[in-house]
Amino acid sequence: MAGECLPDTRRHRGFLWDLVTGGTLTNPQTERYQAGDKLVFTYTVTNVSVAATTVVPSGNLEDFDPKTDIRNCRWRTLAPDASYTCAFPYHVVTQDDLSAGHFTPRTTWTSTSGTTVTTVEHTGERVELG
């Protein structure tokens, strides 16, 4: 389901998966999109486990992945029951996006708590470009 991440509360080796919500467009346009327009998205990550965790995202956005971007959505030592919001990842509309008529943010969130590593796939809201 778009905009939701499942499973969000299944136990994994004694820990609960991190809950990722969002992938929501924060700057929708009322006019038709053009190549070069910037789509900005927001995500909220909640550590629903019983231990601190480090969260590392990757995906098809800029200012998001610490492997490629200085400004990114990684969080180190996120406390149990704590949350953070990352409100600056973006995608620049391409001609291929316009030809397809849409863009969908697709992300992967890897959480490491001690020796426990969990990975959550998240598909954000599809943005219609036409």
Secondary structure as UniProt FT lines:
FT   TURN            2..3
FT   STRAND          11..12
FT   TURN            13..14
FT   STRAND          15..16
FT   STRAND          19..25
FT   TURN            35..36
FT   STRAND          38..46
FT   STRAND          53..59
FT   TURN            66..68
FT   STRAND          75..78
FT   TURN            80..81
FT   STRAND          83..86
FT   STRAND          90..92
FT   HELIX           95..100
FT   STRAND          102..103
FT   STRAND          106..113
FT   TURN            114..115
FT   STRAND          116..123
FT   STRAND          127..128
//
